[in-house]
């Protein structure tokens, strides 16, 4: 990016308001979820109440005041000031899902879509009530595990970056980095602060785990919907079928979402003929993705969800619930029923905008409401037996009853 001085900022403001030629990379599903489709578009952005001159004038005034009075003049980062304008411009919409990504953040975001990246091997989520960022999964033999990171740790700081209210995508971009470099994670564990240092390495997302439970009940846990997930899920499903499973539990607890094509292709291995999901944009235009029903799953099925199951997880659970393919077990999901597009700004940066809402096969929009379980059961931690999972036990029980 060209260095921006006070004189150059006037040009920046005008460019921002008069238009940007963009290549759209369409993304869906909250919590860092995405759906990529390439298309060409362009647009001119103007304000009804603020002229280009007004913006340029105010930016020049601010710059002059900073130059004349700001105490820490030697620490001023001109690039950071400009990035701050972009970020603030997007944030001013007041939409928690509309975000501007700088070059590093955009690179990390696009890198994550492949399921292979340079990082530490841990999954994060944000509590809807407390807003705390919690480690929910640590990959086996990963840099995170070797550094001592554990599921349940509350992340407070990454190197010199305070977590605060930052977007999860931004926090993840801080953790990822060049292979062989170190990252310091400051976490809260059982009320005590821990400082952990991990050495980044190439990580292939292991998004599916599976096993055969007692009574011939298959169990598949899906941690997120990445490009690698469909093949992992199908392999797990096929193997369990070969083992003669009588029923299946799919665990989507703590799954923050992911790729729309992936989740829909997975649902095509389970659903009867019909609509999987539909969307509607600001102009009322609707699109739908359908299933031909050739692989309909007819054995007993339960899907486990919790308050951290979001976006693509909600498309999955909403679809199987509407068709009666599965019983939903657990607690009400996160509740994200809107769609974002990620627009490539052609300089290595991008902006994510909310552009439409989505609906389950029965036409439900679950934004702010979530998917309510058919069988509600809250997780209860057993101090005497920490590995006990009462929610999973209930899901297996429900599957055996069907």
N, C-alpha and C positions, 0 to 999 in steps of 0.2 A: 504493500500500500504506500502511495506517495505521502511523504511527510506533510502534515497540514499546519500552516501558520495561520495567524489571524486573518491575513489577506486572502488565503486560499479557502477559508471556511465559507465565504460568501458564495463561491462557486459550488461548494458542497451542498449548501442549503438549496440553491436553485436547482441543482441536479436532482436532489431528493424529491422536490415538489413537482418538477416538470415531467418526470417519467423515468422508468427503468425498463430496459429490454431484458426479458427473463426467459430461462428454460425451466419449466416446472417439473419438479420431482414430487409426485403426489404421495402424501403420507397420511396414514390413518392410525388412530388408536393410541391415545393417551400415553402416559407413563413411558414415553420413549418408544412407542409402537410406530410402525411405518408400513407403507404400501407404495412401491415405486412404479410409476408409469411416466414415460417421457412424452411431453407434448410441447409445442411452441405456443407462446402467447406474449402479448405485450400490452402495456397499459400506461396511461398518463394519470398521475396522482396530483390532484389539486385540492385546495381547501376553500370552502365557501366563505369563511370568515377571516382567514389569514392570508395575506399576499406574500409572494416570494420576497418582496422588499422588506416586509415586516420581520420575517424570520431572519433574513440576512443582517438587518440592522441590529436586532437584539443579540444575535451571535457575536457581531462585531463589538457591541457594548460590553458583553460579558468578557470577551477576550481582552479588551482594553483594560477592564478592571482587574483581571487576573494579572496581566502584564505589569500594571502599575502598583497594585497593593498586595498581591498574594504572597504570604510569608515564605512558603516553601517553593519559590520560583525554580530552583535548580532541580526539583523533583517532578516538574510538570512533564507528563507524557502526552504529546500532541495526538498520537495515534489513539491512546486510551480515551482522550476527550471526544474524539470523533466517534469511536465505538460506543461511547456512552450515549451520544446523541441517537444513534441507530437503536440501541437497546431501549432507551427511554421512549422513543417514538412508538415502538411496538408495545411496550409495557403500558403506555398511556391509554390503550384501548380498554384496559381493565379486564382483559380476558386471560385467565391463568394459563391457557393453552397456547396463546400467541406469544412467540418468543423469537428474538433475533439471535443468530449464532455467528460468532466471529470465525475466523479461519480455522483456528485450532478446534473449536467446538464443532464446526461443520465437518471437518475431517474425521473427528471421532464419531460423529453421528452416522456418517455414511459408511465408515469402517465397520460399525457394529451391525450393519445390515447383512454382511457376509457371514456372520457367525464366527469369523476368525479375526483376531485383533491382538494388539500388544497391550497387555494390562496385567492385572494381578489375579483375576479369576474369582470374583465375588459379585453377588447380586444385591442391589439396594432397593429399598422401598421407602415411601414416606407415609407416616401415620396420618390419616385424614383428620384426626382430632388434635393430637399433640404437635403435628408437623415434624416430629423427630424422624431423622433418616436412619433406618435400621438395616443392618446386614442380615439378610434372610437366607443366604446360601453361600457357602464357600466350596469351590471346586476341589475335589480330591487331588492331592499332590501339586496344587497350584502355588504360586508365589504367596498368595494370601494365607493359605494354610501353613506354609513354611514360616511365615512371619508371625504366626500365632493368632491371626484374626479368627473370630468365631461368630457363628450365627447368633443373633441377639445383641451383638455389639451395636451401640449407638454412635454413629459417626459424627464428630463435632468439627473436625478440621482436617484438611488435606494439604500437606506442606504449609504454606503461609495463607491458605484460603480458608476463611471461616465458612462453614456450611450454611448457617442461617436459614433464610428462606429461598436460597438459590434453587433453580430448576434441577431435577434429577439429571437431565442430560448434561447440564453444565458441570455438575459434581463428577459425573462419570468421566467427562473430558479431562478433568484435573487428575483423575486416577490413572487414566490411560497415558501412554507415552512411548517413547522409543525403547525397544528391547534392550535390556542390559542396564537401563537407568533405574535409579531408586526413587521411591515415593514414600513419604512418611504419613502415616494415618494416626490421627488422635481420636481415640474412642472412649466411650464411657461403658464400663462393664461392672455390673453389680454395685453401682454407685461409686466406683473408683475409676480414675483416669488412667488409661494405658497408652503408651506411645509405641507404635509398631512400624518397622521399616521393611518394605517389600521391594524386591528387585523384579522389575517388569520382564515379562517373557511373552512369547507367542502363545495365545490361548485359543483353543477351538471350543466354542460354546457347547457344553454337554447339556442339552436342553431336555433330554428324555432319559428317565430311569425306569426300569421295570423289573417285575419279578412275579412268580406265581405264588399266591397265598394259599393257605389251607382251604380245602374244599373245592379246589379247582377254580378259584377266583383270581383272575389276572389283575395286576395293578400296574398302571402306567402313570408316572408323574411327569408333567410337562411344566418346566420352569418359565419358559417364554417361547414366543413364536418367531423364530429366526429362519433364515433360508435353509439352515441345516436341519430344522426340526421335522419337516415332513418325512424325509427319508428315515430319520431316527424313529419317528412315531410308527411309520408303516412297518419297519423292521421289527419293532417291539410287538406290534399287533399280530404280524404274521407268525412270529416265534411263539407267542402265547396261544395262537390258534393251533399251531403244530403240536403244542403240549396238551391240547385238548381242554382248553379253559371252558368252564360252564357259565361264567359271567365275568364282568369287567368293571373295575373302578378306575376312573380317570381323575387324577388329582390336579386341580388347577389352583390350589391355595398358593397365595403369594405370587401368582403369575401376573406381571404388570401389563402384558399385552404383546403386540408384535405385528408381523406382516399379514396383511389381509388375504393375499393369495394363499399363503401357507395355511392359515386357519380354515379358509374355505375349502381348500384341497383336502385337509384332514377331515372336515365334516362330510365331504363327499365319500369318505370311507365308512360313514355311519348312517347318514340320513336317507329317508325315502325321497321320491321325486318331489320337487317343489323349490320354493325360494329359500335361500340360506340367509341372506341379509339384503336390505335395500337402503338407499340413501336419498336424501332430498336437499337440494342446495337453496340459496337465497332466492332464486327465480322460480322455485317450485319444480325444477327438473328432477326427475327420479331415475335412478339406476338400480338394477338388482342383479345379484349373482344367484344362479340356480344350481340344483343338483339333479342328475338324471335317475338317481335311485338304484343304480345297478349294483352298488355295494352295500345296500342297506344292512345295518347291524341289527340282528333280531334276537340276540341273547340278552339276558338281564344286564342292565348298565346303570351305574350311578356315577355322578360327577360331583366331586368335592370342591367347594368354594369357600372363601372367607372374605373379610373386608378389604383384603389386598388383591383380590382377583379383579382385574380391570380390563377395559376396552376389548381386545381380542378375546380374552377369557370370557367376557360377558356376551360377546357374539356367539361363542361356542356354547356356553351354558344356556343362553336364551334360545338358541335354535333347537338343541336337543330337548329342552323343556317344552317348547311349543309343539313339537311333533310327538311328544310322549315317548321319545326314544330312550330317555333316561330320567331318573329321579335326581333332583338337585339336593345335595346334602351339605349342611354347614350353616353359615350365616350370610346375611345379605351382602352382595358384592359392592364394589366401590361406587359404581354409578357414573360411568362416563359414556354418554351416547352421542357425542359430537365427533366430527371428522376434521382433521387438519391436513392441509397441503403444505409441503415444504418447497419453497421457491428458491431455486439457485440464482443468486444475484450476479453470477458470472465473474466474480472477483475472488472466489474461494469462500465467500460468506453466503448465508442463507437466512430466510425468515420463514417461520412456521405460522400459518394463519388458520383459524377455524373457518371452514367453508361450507359445511353441511352437517346434517344430523343423520343418524342411522336408526334403522328399525329392525326388530326381530321378525321372523316369518309371520307372526300374528299381528304385526303392525305396532308393536310396543316400542316406545322410546323410553329408555331407562336412564336418561341423563338426570343425575341428582337423586335417583331413586334406587338404582341397582336391580339385580336379579334376586328376588326373594326365594329362599330354598323351599322345596317341597317338604323336606324333613329338616327342621331347625335343630341344630345341636352346636352349642358353644364349646370351644376347646377348653379343657380343664387340665392344667398342669399337675402331674402327680409327682410330688417330691420323693416319694418312696420308690417310684418307678418312672424316671424321667423319659424313658423311651416309649412309654404307653401313649397311645394316640386314640382318644375316645371318639374323635370325629371319624377317623378311618375305620375304627371298629364298627361304628354305626353304618357307614357306607357299605361295608362288607355284609353286614346284617341285612340291610335293605336289598342288596343285590341277591342274596340268597332267598329272600322272601318273594321276589318277583316271579 
